[in-house]
C-alpha cells in the first residue's frame, strides 16, 4: 500500500508561543535545580569569573555530555555564592558557553567560604576543604558577557 506525501498543517501562533514558554520554563527549572534554596535568590544570570562577575546572555539550555568550558556549581556554599565560570569571552579557550558542569561540595566540618574563581576552587580542593565532581549529564549551553 502506498501513501502520498505527508502534509503538515501550520501550527497556530498561540500554540507555538505556549510551547516556547513551556520549554523555556522547563530548562530554567532543570538548570536552577543545581541551586540550593539559600543560593537561589542570589541573582540568577550572574557568575563569578576570576574574582569578578559576568552575566548570562540567554536562558540556559541542556547540552548533556558536551561541555568544554569549565563551570563550577557550589552545592553547599557560603551566602552569596554564585556559579563559577572557568573561561569567558576574550579568553582563547572560551567555546561560547558550552559549560562542563563540576559540582563543588564543602566537606563536613568545614565552614563554607566564598569561592570566586577556578583558582579558589583548586586551592580549596588542594587544602581538602572541598570535593569536585564532574557531572557530564548536567552540561549546558549559555553564552555570557563581561
URPE-V441624 format. One line per field, one symbol per residue. ss: DSSP state (a for helix, b for strand, c for the rest). psi: psi as a letter, one per 40 degrees, with the letter a starting at -180 (. if undefined). burial: b if it has 16 or more other C-alpha atoms within 10 Angstrom, else e. A space follows every 50 residues. Layout:
ss->???
psi->???
burial->???
//
This chain:
ss->ccccccccccccaaaaaaaaaaaaaaaaaaaaccccaaaacccccbbbbc cbbbbbccccbbccccccbbbbbbccccccccbbbccccccccccccbbb bbbbbbcccccccccccaaaaaaaaacccbbbbbcaaacbbccbbc
psi->hiiiihhhiihidddddddddddddddddddeedhiddedeeghehiihf eaiiiidihiiifhfeidhhhhhhdfiihehiihheiiheidfhfefghh hhhhhhihehhiihheidddddddddeediihhhgdeeiihhiii.
burial->eeeeeeeeeeeeeeeeeeeeeeeeeebeeebeebbeeebeeeebbbbbbb eebbbbeeebbbbbebbbbbbbbbbbbbeebbbbbbbbeeeeebbbbbbb bbbbbbeeeeebeebbbbeebeebbeeebbbbeeebebbbbbbbee
//
